[in-house]
């Protein structure tokens, strides 16, 4: 392989510390577009070999490392990487099978829902090999269908089109699927993201432990998973809020199917809390699981204010001894920043707050220690006195 990228002499590039990405402004010169979607080598300013990676001149992240060795991005490489990824996963029918760079497959994310896989491809090199990836996944997992959910806006940053299709060409009809003892109406081809958030499954059970006999508020409820788990655990009452009215109707449908009593309302959570500002504390357990406020580094400052305000309002709405389960899924927000936000909210609310549990993304979403972006889900279960 002759083509190689060279880092600028003064570039303090994160790749030197083990991170798998190189940005366009860190390179002496970009390679011609003919190398887009193919493998190139990366070298430091002294021409020392740093690894083999996929290249795309249209992306801000021009190079993503596949290996520290010289490799070929062929069927054998893809088979080996997918086999390793599957071997790392726990047993079970519902899980993340592939998590991008954490599994040596940059831009490839695969979630398993029983005999259906939902595949997202977000890099040009992997897009060019998407049919092979689909065939290998079907062979290695025995999946009956694979839905290519290539509709994330991040694809546009790679110069890729946005579309959704299935491997067989047949439409995947929405259906009832039992996950962790609950029936959910899943629309994997047309629903939000991959249709269901597998990353919070452990947290649903963790929070439900505190719900028996309690008045529960599930803010940003989506399809109502937290609310349903709390209702089944014996909550006195459950209210779920979400600004997406399709999610609210879905949550109602799920509660009815499972024979559980929970109310759901379409509402902007911030506005809802504002309207309750003068009301006396009325809740024993509040769950805050908002969508990512910080979708970019530049949005972080505003997001931190938003998270603080949200946690402050929730703390003020809790009865003494109440429990707050609070999460962030913004990879731009680090542990220390979340701790600061929660601490500032507790100080402003004039409440004494203890950590009951530290929360994190599950083992099927493995964190690469040299890549902070691979860690995005964190939170706390707190007692608010």
Beta strands, then each sheet from edge to edge (+ up, - down):
strand 1: 4-6
strand 2: 21-23
strand 3: 39-43
strand 4: 49-55
strand 5: 61-67
strand 6: 94-99
strand 7: 108-113
strand 8: 116-121
strand 9: 145-150
strand 10: 163-166
strand 11: 175-179
strand 12: 182-186
strand 13: 215-219
strand 14: 237-242
strand 15: 263-266
strand 16: 283-289
strand 17: 318-328
strand 18: 353-360
strand 19: 378-384
sheet 1: 1+ 3+ 4- 5+ 2-
sheet 2: 6+ 7- 8+ 9+ 10-
sheet 3: 11+ 12-
sheet 4: 15+ 14+ 13+ 16+ 17+ 19- 18+
end
